[in-house]
């Protein structure tokens, strides 16, 4: 669902799955959005996470990474990927709980 920040008008984004993510980020150029999600509803294993990039007009999307999120920082609360675009919309940054530490990953767009 897209919401116009000025008017509050809602419109569905057609031909996309209902991603069960919590951390959505729109690219500064307004063409794409990225979200994280647990992959169990998509047939993934328990604890498996993914990061997907989608066209804001709907229809086109791709999973740019999938990984187990059970490792990494050993605090009381596990980190989520929290994907975000660079200011020029050319890169996506996100966290991966891998090995002993939580690591920052970078994906190039385009």
GUKEDREN-263753 format. One line per 5 residues: number of its first residue (from 1); their letters; for each residue x, y, z of N, C-alpha, C. Coordinates in nm, 2 decimals. Example, Ala and Ser with C-alpha at 12.3 -4.5 7.8 and 13.67 -1.06 7.14 Angstrom:
<atoms>
1 = as = 1.32/-0.57/0.78/1.23/-0.45/0.78/1.32/-0.33/0.78; 1.28/-0.22/0.71/1.37/-0.11/0.71/1.29/0.00/0.79
</atoms>
This chain:
<atoms>
1 = xxxxx = 0.08/-0.12/0.00/0.00/0.00/0.00/0.09/0.12/0.00; 0.07/0.21/-0.09/0.14/0.34/-0.10/0.05/0.45/-0.04; 0.11/0.53/0.04/0.04/0.64/0.10/0.11/0.78/0.06; 0.03/0.87/0.01/0.08/1.00/-0.03/0.10/1.08/0.10; 0.22/1.12/0.13/0.25/1.19/0.25/0.18/1.32/0.27
6 = xxxxx = 0.15/1.39/0.15/0.08/1.52/0.16/-0.07/1.51/0.18; -0.13/1.41/0.12/-0.28/1.40/0.12/-0.33/1.28/0.21; -0.25/1.19/0.23/-0.29/1.07/0.31/-0.36/0.97/0.22; -0.38/0.99/0.10/-0.45/0.90/0.01/-0.37/0.77/-0.01; -0.44/0.66/0.00/-0.38/0.53/-0.01/-0.41/0.47/-0.14
11 = xxxxx = -0.31/0.40/-0.20/-0.33/0.32/-0.32/-0.25/0.19/-0.32; -0.31/0.08/-0.36/-0.24/-0.04/-0.35/-0.12/-0.05/-0.46; -0.02/-0.12/-0.42/0.09/-0.15/-0.52/0.06/-0.28/-0.58; 0.02/-0.29/-0.70/-0.03/-0.41/-0.77/0.08/-0.51/-0.81; 0.04/-0.63/-0.81/0.13/-0.74/-0.86/0.26/-0.76/-0.78
16 = xxxxx = 0.25/-0.74/-0.65/0.36/-0.77/-0.56/0.31/-0.86/-0.45; 0.39/-0.95/-0.40/0.35/-1.03/-0.29/0.33/-0.94/-0.16; 0.26/-0.99/-0.07/0.25/-0.92/0.06/0.37/-0.96/0.15; 0.47/-0.87/0.14/0.59/-0.90/0.21/0.57/-0.88/0.36; 0.61/-0.98/0.44/0.59/-0.97/0.59/0.70/-0.89/0.65
21 = xxxxx = 0.75/-0.79/0.59/0.86/-0.71/0.65/0.82/-0.60/0.73; 0.91/-0.54/0.81/0.88/-0.43/0.90/0.96/-0.31/0.87; 1.06/-0.32/0.78/1.15/-0.21/0.76/1.16/-0.18/0.62; 1.07/-0.09/0.57/1.07/-0.06/0.43/1.14/0.08/0.41; 1.21/0.09/0.30/1.28/0.21/0.27/1.26/0.24/0.12
26 = xxxxx = 1.22/0.37/0.09/1.20/0.41/-0.05/1.33/0.48/-0.10; 1.37/0.45/-0.22/1.49/0.51/-0.28/1.47/0.66/-0.29; 1.57/0.74/-0.27/1.56/0.89/-0.28/1.51/0.93/-0.42; 1.53/0.86/-0.53/1.48/0.89/-0.66/1.33/0.85/-0.67; 1.27/0.78/-0.57/1.13/0.74/-0.57/1.09/0.63/-0.66
31 = xxxxx = 1.19/0.56/-0.73/1.16/0.45/-0.82/1.15/0.31/-0.76; 1.22/0.29/-0.65/1.23/0.16/-0.59/1.20/0.16/-0.44; 1.16/0.05/-0.38/1.17/0.04/-0.24/1.23/-0.09/-0.20; 1.29/-0.10/-0.08/1.35/-0.22/-0.04/1.29/-0.26/0.10; 1.28/-0.39/0.12/1.22/-0.43/0.25/1.29/-0.56/0.30
36 = xxxxx = 1.29/-0.58/0.43/1.34/-0.70/0.48/1.22/-0.79/0.52; 1.24/-0.92/0.53/1.13/-1.01/0.56/1.18/-1.14/0.62; 1.10/-1.20/0.70/1.13/-1.34/0.74/1.08/-1.42/0.63; 1.15/-1.53/0.59/1.12/-1.60/0.47/1.03/-1.73/0.49; 1.00/-1.76/0.61/0.92/-1.87/0.64/0.79/-1.87/0.56
41 = xxxxx = 0.71/-1.76/0.55/0.59/-1.75/0.47/0.62/-1.77/0.32; 0.74/-1.76/0.27/0.78/-1.79/0.13/0.84/-1.92/0.12; 0.83/-2.01/0.22/0.89/-2.14/0.21/1.03/-2.15/0.26; 1.08/-2.05/0.32/1.22/-2.05/0.38/1.22/-2.12/0.51; 1.34/-2.15/0.56/1.36/-2.21/0.69/1.33/-2.12/0.81
46 = xxxxx = 1.30/-2.17/0.92/1.28/-2.09/1.04/1.40/-2.01/1.07; 1.39/-1.88/1.09/1.50/-1.79/1.12/1.57/-1.73/0.99; 1.52/-1.77/0.88/1.58/-1.72/0.75/1.52/-1.59/0.71; 1.60/-1.50/0.68/1.56/-1.36/0.64/1.60/-1.33/0.49; 1.53/-1.24/0.43/1.56/-1.19/0.30/1.55/-1.04/0.29
51 = xxxxx = 1.61/-0.99/0.18/1.60/-0.85/0.15/1.56/-0.85/0.00; 1.44/-0.78/-0.02/1.39/-0.77/-0.16/1.38/-0.62/-0.20; 1.41/-0.60/-0.33/1.40/-0.47/-0.40/1.28/-0.48/-0.49; 1.19/-0.37/-0.49/1.07/-0.37/-0.57/1.05/-0.24/-0.64; 0.99/-0.25/-0.75/0.95/-0.13/-0.83/0.83/-0.07/-0.76
56 = xxxxx = 0.83/0.06/-0.73/0.71/0.12/-0.66/0.59/0.12/-0.75; 0.60/0.10/-0.88/0.48/0.08/-0.96/0.42/-0.05/-0.95; 0.49/-0.15/-0.89/0.44/-0.29/-0.88/0.49/-0.38/-0.99; 0.46/-0.50/-0.97/0.49/-0.60/-1.07/0.63/-0.66/-1.07; 0.73/-0.58/-1.06/0.87/-0.62/-1.06/0.94/-0.61/-0.93
61 = xxxxx = 1.00/-0.73/-0.89/1.07/-0.73/-0.76/1.18/-0.85/-0.77; 1.28/-0.84/-0.69/1.38/-0.94/-0.68/1.43/-0.95/-0.54; 1.47/-1.07/-0.50/1.53/-1.10/-0.37/1.68/-1.08/-0.39; 1.74/-0.99/-0.32/1.88/-0.96/-0.34/1.97/-1.04/-0.25; 1.91/-1.09/-0.14/1.99/-1.17/-0.05/1.89/-1.25/0.04
66 = xxxxx = 1.94/-1.37/0.09/1.87/-1.45/0.19/1.97/-1.51/0.28; 1.94/-1.52/0.40/2.04/-1.56/0.50/1.98/-1.60/0.63; 2.05/-1.68/0.71/2.00/-1.71/0.85/2.03/-1.59/0.94; 1.93/-1.56/1.02/1.94/-1.44/1.10/1.96/-1.48/1.25; 2.00/-1.60/1.28/2.01/-1.64/1.42/2.15/-1.62/1.48
71 = xxxxx = 2.25/-1.58/1.40/2.38/-1.56/1.46/2.40/-1.41/1.48; 2.53/-1.36/1.48/2.56/-1.22/1.50/2.56/-1.18/1.65; 2.53/-1.05/1.67/2.54/-0.99/1.80/2.46/-1.07/1.90; 2.51/-1.09/2.02/2.45/-1.17/2.12/2.38/-1.09/2.23; 2.32/-0.98/2.19/2.24/-0.90/2.28/2.11/-0.96/2.31
76 = xxxxx = 2.03/-0.90/2.40/1.90/-0.96/2.43/1.80/-0.95/2.31; 1.83/-0.86/2.22/1.75/-0.84/2.10/1.83/-0.86/1.97; 1.78/-0.95/1.89/1.85/-0.97/1.76/1.83/-0.85/1.67; 1.93/-0.83/1.58/1.92/-0.72/1.48/1.84/-0.77/1.37; 1.77/-0.68/1.30/1.70/-0.71/1.18/1.78/-0.65/1.06
81 = xxxxx = 1.76/-0.69/0.94/1.84/-0.63/0.83/1.83/-0.48/0.81; 1.71/-0.42/0.84/1.69/-0.28/0.82/1.75/-0.22/0.69; 1.71/-0.27/0.57/1.77/-0.21/0.45/1.74/-0.07/0.43; 1.84/0.00/0.37/1.82/0.15/0.34/1.91/0.18/0.22; 1.86/0.28/0.14/1.93/0.32/0.02/2.03/0.43/0.06
86 = xxxxx = 2.13/0.43/-0.03/2.23/0.54/-0.02/2.16/0.67/-0.08; 2.21/0.79/-0.05/2.14/0.91/-0.09/2.14/0.93/-0.24; 2.22/0.85/-0.32/2.22/0.86/-0.46/2.14/0.75/-0.53; 2.07/0.66/-0.45/1.99/0.55/-0.49/2.07/0.44/-0.56; 2.21/0.44/-0.55/2.29/0.34/-0.62/2.33/0.22/-0.54
91 = xxxxx = 2.31/0.23/-0.40/2.35/0.12/-0.32/2.24/0.10/-0.21; 2.23/-0.03/-0.16/2.14/-0.06/-0.05/2.23/-0.12/0.06; 2.22/-0.07/0.18/2.29/-0.11/0.29/2.20/-0.19/0.38; 2.24/-0.30/0.44/2.16/-0.38/0.53/2.25/-0.47/0.63; 2.20/-0.51/0.74/2.27/-0.59/0.84/2.24/-0.73/0.82
96 = xxxxx = 2.35/-0.81/0.84/2.33/-0.96/0.83/2.40/-1.02/0.96; 2.32/-1.09/1.03/2.37/-1.16/1.15/2.44/-1.29/1.11; 2.57/-1.28/1.10/2.65/-1.39/1.05/2.77/-1.41/1.13; 2.80/-1.53/1.17/2.92/-1.56/1.25/2.90/-1.49/1.39; 3.01/-1.44/1.44/3.01/-1.39/1.58/2.95/-1.25/1.58
101 = xxxxx = 2.96/-1.17/1.47/2.92/-1.03/1.47/2.81/-1.01/1.37; 2.74/-0.90/1.39/2.65/-0.85/1.29/2.73/-0.77/1.19; 2.71/-0.80/1.06/2.79/-0.74/0.95/2.71/-0.65/0.86; 2.77/-0.54/0.81/2.70/-0.45/0.72/2.73/-0.50/0.58; 2.62/-0.52/0.50/2.64/-0.56/0.36/2.60/-0.45/0.27
106 = xxxxx = 2.65/-0.44/0.15/2.62/-0.34/0.05/2.59/-0.41/-0.08; 2.47/-0.37/-0.14/2.43/-0.42/-0.27/2.43/-0.31/-0.37; 2.49/-0.33/-0.48/2.49/-0.22/-0.59/2.36/-0.23/-0.67; 2.29/-0.12/-0.70/2.17/-0.12/-0.77/2.21/-0.08/-0.92; 2.13/-0.15/-1.01/2.15/-0.11/-1.15/2.24/-0.20/-1.22
</atoms>
